[in-house]
Amino acid sequence: MGRIKRSWNPHTYYHIYNRGNRKEGLFRKPEDYQFFIQLVERSSLKYPVTITSYCLMKTHYHFQLQSKEVLITEFMSFLNRLYAVHFNKTYNLRGPVFENRFSAKPITDQRSMLHLSRYIHFNPIHANITKKPENYPWSSYSYYFHFNSPPPPSFLNMNPVLNYFPGPENQKKQKYVEWCMY
């Protein structure tokens, strides 16, 4: 039986996530996280997407993203395939790296957009990895939290989340951080 074709709306943001096969680690060392972020950058140049929030956990990842020009499947297939080849080669493994193809759930309203961003950013807290999301290095939260942070990666566009708050960018970031703490 074939797979059901995914629906795609170029004006919709999606919650994209995937996990390692058999719930095993996708990222074993800091270099794996760094390489994956580099692949997201490379993949977004080939298949343009806007990512507003992301978090890489040991066994899975989350993205809040929109693709206006290409099917999300093209971006995700390219990214997952490149990472699987790298992972298997690095650790001398064979076979699937991911449990299934990625999951994609549409974000249907403004409230969901904000709540999903907070959910993604607070994943390390819920997993008892850190007490403060700004201290977790494999998430986009530090770009929201630090007002004078280094420039974010080119694939990260915080405006779709920050634009729910009034004021200049620093005030928007502060209000977002305050909102997340409630």
Buried (B, 14 or more C-beta within 10 A) or exposed (E): EEEEEBEBEEEBBBBBBBBBBEEEBBBEEEEBBBBBBEBBEBBBEEBBBBBBBBBBBBBBBBBBBBBEEBBBBBBBBBBBBBBBEBBBEEEEEEEEBBBEEBBBEEBEEEEBBBEBBBBBBBBBBEBEBBEEBBBBEBBBBBBBBEEEEEEBBEBBBBEBBBEBBEEEEEEBBBBBBEBBEE
